[in-house]
């Protein structure tokens, strides 16, 4: 599931394998150029515990469709990683 507000550059990520919803900001998307998520797009993400709006998790990296799922410097943080397919009802 995804809730994405393009005009605000933020949204919410959720997955059956993730413990709770994660707040997401466009700056966490690991891509070149204009960064936003769309319905049906497959992504992987890592998140950290954080109080962001009413969410207890914040996405720190989001990799669109088959991108790398670990930081390039090899650092593993205390967060949680998951992947999901995004489907929005019209």
Secondary structure as the mmCIF struct_conf table of DSSP 4:
data_model
#
loop_
_struct_conf.conf_type_id
_struct_conf.id
_struct_conf.beg_label_comp_id
_struct_conf.beg_label_asym_id
_struct_conf.beg_label_seq_id
_struct_conf.end_label_comp_id
_struct_conf.end_label_asym_id
_struct_conf.end_label_seq_id
STRN STRN1 UNK A 2 UNK A 5
TURN_TY1_P TURN_TY1_P1 UNK A 6 UNK A 9
STRN STRN2 UNK A 10 UNK A 13
TURN_TY1_P TURN_TY1_P2 UNK A 16 UNK A 17
BEND BEND1 UNK A 18 UNK A 20
STRN STRN3 UNK A 22 UNK A 25
HELX_RH_3T_P HELX_RH_3T_P1 UNK A 26 UNK A 28
STRN STRN4 UNK A 29 UNK A 29
BEND BEND2 UNK A 32 UNK A 34
TURN_TY1_P TURN_TY1_P3 UNK A 39 UNK A 40
STRN STRN5 UNK A 42 UNK A 52
TURN_TY1_P TURN_TY1_P4 UNK A 53 UNK A 54
STRN STRN6 UNK A 55 UNK A 64
TURN_TY1_P TURN_TY1_P5 UNK A 65 UNK A 66
BEND BEND3 UNK A 70 UNK A 70
TURN_TY1_P TURN_TY1_P6 UNK A 72 UNK A 73
BEND BEND4 UNK A 78 UNK A 79
STRN STRN7 UNK A 80 UNK A 85
#
